[in-house]
Amino acid sequence: MESSVVRILNLHKTYRGASHPSVDGLSLHVSKGSFFGLLGPNGAGKTTTISILCGLRSYDSGQVMIHDLDVRHNMPKIKPLIGVVPQDIALYPELTIDENLRFFGGMYLLQPEVLNKRIEAYLNDFGLISHRKKKTGRLSGGMKRQVNLIAALLHRPSLLFLDEPTVGVDVHSRQVIIENLKSLHHNGMTVIYTSHDMKEAETLCTDVALMNHGHLICEGMPCGLMEQESVISLEDLFIKKTLP
């Protein structure tokens, strides 16, 4: 049996003043080495769930474990094991690509020699070597998202969280991001990913969980779920399961 990197049991979260919970009794597990898609329409509870897993949001009740560590009590131990790529760009616009990556690498306490090699390798992988001295505020949206991803990879996490990593990017940048994500997964990284692009998710994900109104609607391998529901695409499954 594959080991679970993430285990969520009966998770509940209601924001102050909200009439309905954002996450309502969610239970799921993510196996080591999977590319796991957490999918659903706006307001389904995906980003809240990711934020809780990353220790950025508290929750009301339930259990959330990463590598068998409870996130409520063990975030200092968990943080070195995870990489987080938020939907919003988390870079300093007045710093160059190089300066941003050195800043974030410093936060992970990476030794200069190690950091230099990793920056060089990732800039090469993403085709950004010639842009390294540019201020990030002047980069295209696609390049910013690529640098955002590199910043989360510098400490070589075993678990990577991605919240809409290709939203609003150009075709070339999307392809660069997707190919690098495939490579990371092929080399053993566990990935948890949210997206509204069902074709992209069908291409990338080994497993998916479909959420709506804070509830888990279905979970499993995309091909198995599509066969079970007699649909020919993940997009058709999404529409069928989340219709009002």
C-alpha positions as CSV (number, residue, x, y, z in Angstrom):
1,M,0.0,0.0,0.0
2,E,1.3,3.4,-1.0
3,S,2.1,5.7,1.9
4,S,0.1,8.8,2.4
5,V,1.9,12.1,2.3
6,V,-1.3,14.0,3.2
7,R,-4.2,12.8,5.3
8,I,-7.3,14.9,6.0
9,L,-10.0,13.6,8.2
10,N,-13.4,15.4,8.7
11,L,-12.0,18.9,8.1
12,H,-14.3,21.8,8.9
13,K,-13.6,25.5,8.3
14,T,-16.1,28.4,8.5
15,Y,-14.9,32.0,8.1
16,R,-16.1,34.5,10.6
17,G,-19.4,36.1,9.5
18,A,-19.9,33.5,6.7
19,S,-23.3,31.8,6.5
20,H,-21.9,28.5,5.1
21,P,-18.7,26.6,5.8
22,S,-15.9,26.8,3.2
23,V,-14.8,23.3,4.0
24,D,-17.5,20.9,5.3
25,G,-16.4,17.5,6.5
26,L,-13.6,17.0,4.0
27,S,-11.7,13.7,4.2
28,L,-9.0,12.6,1.6
29,H,-5.5,11.3,1.3
30,V,-2.7,12.0,-1.1
31,S,-0.3,9.2,-1.8
32,K,3.5,9.6,-2.1
33,G,4.6,10.4,-5.6
34,S,1.2,11.3,-6.9
35,F,0.2,14.4,-9.0
36,F,-3.0,15.2,-7.1
37,G,-5.5,17.6,-8.6
38,L,-7.8,19.4,-6.1
39,L,-10.5,20.6,-8.5
40,G,-13.8,22.4,-8.3
41,P,-15.7,25.6,-9.2
42,N,-15.1,29.0,-7.5
43,G,-16.0,28.8,-3.9
44,A,-15.6,25.0,-3.7
45,G,-13.1,25.3,-0.8
46,K,-9.9,24.4,-2.8
47,T,-7.8,27.4,-1.8
48,T,-8.9,27.2,1.8
49,T,-7.9,23.6,1.9
50,I,-4.5,24.4,0.4
51,S,-4.0,27.3,2.8
52,I,-4.8,25.0,5.8
53,L,-2.3,22.4,4.5
54,C,0.4,25.0,4.2
55,G,-0.3,26.3,7.7
56,L,-1.6,29.7,6.5
57,R,-5.1,29.2,7.8
58,S,-6.5,27.8,11.0
59,Y,-9.4,25.4,11.0
60,D,-12.3,24.7,13.3
61,S,-12.1,20.9,13.6
62,G,-10.8,17.7,12.0
63,Q,-7.3,16.3,11.5
64,V,-4.7,17.4,9.0
65,M,-1.5,15.4,8.7
66,I,1.6,15.9,6.4
67,H,4.2,13.2,6.5
68,D,2.4,11.9,9.7
69,L,2.9,15.3,11.4
70,D,-0.1,17.2,12.6
71,V,-0.1,20.7,11.0
72,R,-1.5,22.3,14.1
73,H,1.5,21.4,16.2
74,N,4.4,20.7,13.8
75,M,4.6,23.4,11.2
76,P,8.3,24.3,12.0
77,K,9.1,20.6,11.0
78,I,6.7,20.6,8.0
79,K,7.8,23.8,6.4
80,P,11.2,22.6,5.1
81,L,9.4,19.6,3.5
82,I,7.0,21.7,1.4
83,G,7.1,24.2,-1.4
84,V,4.2,26.6,-1.9
85,V,3.3,28.4,-5.2
86,P,0.4,30.8,-4.4
87,Q,-2.0,32.0,-7.1
88,D,-0.9,35.6,-6.4
89,I,2.7,36.4,-7.4
90,A,4.9,36.4,-4.3
91,L,7.9,38.2,-5.6
92,Y,9.5,41.6,-5.0
93,P,9.0,43.7,-8.2
94,E,12.0,46.0,-7.6
95,L,14.4,43.1,-7.3
96,T,15.8,41.2,-10.2
97,I,15.1,37.5,-10.8
98,D,18.5,36.7,-9.3
99,E,18.0,39.0,-6.3
100,N,14.5,37.5,-5.6
101,L,15.8,33.9,-5.8
102,R,18.8,34.7,-3.6
103,F,16.5,36.3,-1.0
104,F,14.1,33.3,-0.9
105,G,17.1,30.9,-0.9
106,G,18.5,32.8,2.1
107,M,15.2,32.3,3.9
108,Y,15.7,28.5,3.5
109,L,19.2,29.0,5.0
110,L,20.8,27.4,1.9
111,Q,24.6,27.7,1.7
112,P,25.8,30.1,-1.0
113,E,27.5,27.5,-3.1
114,V,24.4,25.2,-3.1
115,L,22.1,28.1,-3.8
116,N,24.2,29.3,-6.7
117,K,24.1,25.9,-8.3
118,R,20.4,25.5,-7.9
119,I,19.6,29.0,-9.2
120,E,21.7,28.3,-12.2
121,A,20.1,24.9,-12.8
122,Y,16.5,26.2,-12.5
123,L,17.1,29.3,-14.6
124,N,18.5,27.0,-17.3
125,D,15.6,24.5,-17.0
126,F,13.1,27.4,-17.4
127,G,15.0,29.2,-20.1
128,L,15.4,32.3,-18.0
129,I,19.2,32.7,-18.0
130,S,19.2,35.7,-20.2
131,H,16.6,37.4,-18.1
132,R,18.2,37.0,-14.7
133,K,19.2,40.6,-14.3
134,K,15.7,42.0,-15.1
135,K,13.5,43.4,-12.4
136,T,10.6,41.1,-11.9
137,G,8.1,43.9,-12.0
138,R,9.0,44.3,-15.7
139,L,8.6,40.7,-16.6
140,S,5.7,39.2,-18.5
141,G,3.0,37.5,-16.4
142,G,4.2,34.1,-17.6
143,M,7.8,34.8,-16.6
144,K,6.7,36.0,-13.2
145,R,4.9,32.7,-12.7
146,Q,8.0,30.7,-13.7
147,V,10.1,32.6,-11.2
148,N,7.4,32.2,-8.5
149,L,7.7,28.4,-9.1
150,I,11.5,28.4,-9.0
151,A,11.4,30.2,-5.7
152,A,9.3,27.4,-4.2
153,L,11.7,24.7,-5.5
154,L,15.1,26.1,-4.2
155,H,15.1,24.0,-1.0
156,R,14.1,20.8,-3.0
157,P,10.8,20.1,-1.2
158,S,9.3,16.6,-1.3
159,L,5.8,18.0,-1.5
160,L,4.8,20.9,-3.8
161,F,1.5,22.9,-3.5
162,L,0.4,24.8,-6.6
163,D,-2.7,27.1,-6.7
164,E,-3.6,27.9,-10.3
165,P,0.1,27.9,-11.5
166,T,-0.8,28.6,-15.1
167,V,-3.6,31.1,-14.8
168,G,-3.3,34.0,-17.2
169,V,0.0,33.0,-18.8
170,D,0.9,32.9,-22.4
171,V,1.1,29.7,-24.4
172,H,4.9,29.5,-24.3
173,S,5.2,30.0,-20.5
174,R,2.4,27.5,-19.9
175,Q,4.3,24.9,-21.8
176,V,7.5,25.6,-20.0
177,I,5.7,25.4,-16.6
178,I,3.9,22.2,-17.5
179,E,7.0,20.4,-18.9
180,N,9.0,21.3,-15.7
181,L,6.1,20.1,-13.5
182,K,6.1,16.8,-15.4
183,S,9.8,16.5,-14.9
184,L,9.6,17.2,-11.1
185,H,6.8,14.6,-10.7
186,H,8.7,12.1,-12.8
187,N,11.7,12.5,-10.5
188,G,9.6,11.7,-7.4
189,M,8.1,14.9,-6.2
190,T,4.5,14.7,-4.8
191,V,2.4,17.6,-6.2
192,I,-1.0,19.0,-5.0
193,Y,-2.4,21.2,-7.6
194,T,-5.6,23.3,-8.2
195,S,-6.8,24.5,-11.6
196,H,-9.9,25.5,-13.5
197,D,-8.3,24.1,-16.7
198,M,-9.7,20.5,-16.9
199,K,-7.8,19.6,-20.0
200,E,-4.5,20.6,-18.3
201,A,-5.5,18.7,-15.2
202,E,-6.4,15.6,-17.2
203,T,-2.9,15.7,-18.8
204,L,-1.0,16.2,-15.5
205,C,-2.9,14.5,-12.7
206,T,-2.5,10.9,-11.6
207,D,-5.3,11.4,-9.1
208,V,-8.0,14.0,-8.6
209,A,-10.5,15.0,-5.9
210,L,-13.6,17.1,-7.0
211,M,-15.0,19.5,-4.5
212,N,-18.1,21.6,-4.4
213,H,-19.5,23.8,-1.6
214,G,-16.9,22.5,0.7
215,H,-17.7,18.8,0.2
216,L,-15.8,16.1,-1.5
217,I,-17.9,14.9,-4.5
218,C,-15.6,12.2,-5.9
219,E,-12.0,11.1,-5.7
220,G,-9.8,8.7,-7.7
221,M,-7.8,8.3,-10.9
222,P,-9.2,10.4,-13.7
223,C,-9.7,7.5,-16.1
224,G,-11.5,5.5,-13.5
225,L,-13.8,8.3,-12.5
226,M,-14.6,9.1,-16.2
227,E,-15.4,5.4,-16.9
228,Q,-17.6,5.2,-13.8
229,E,-19.6,8.3,-14.8
230,S,-19.7,7.4,-18.5
231,V,-18.0,10.6,-19.7
232,I,-15.1,11.1,-22.1
233,S,-13.2,13.9,-20.4
234,L,-12.5,15.3,-17.0
235,E,-14.2,18.5,-18.2
236,D,-17.4,16.5,-18.8
237,L,-17.1,14.9,-15.4
238,F,-16.6,18.4,-13.8
239,I,-19.7,19.8,-15.5
240,K,-21.8,16.7,-14.6
241,K,-20.8,16.7,-10.9
242,T,-21.0,20.4,-10.2
243,L,-24.1,21.5,-12.0
244,P,-26.3,23.7,-9.7
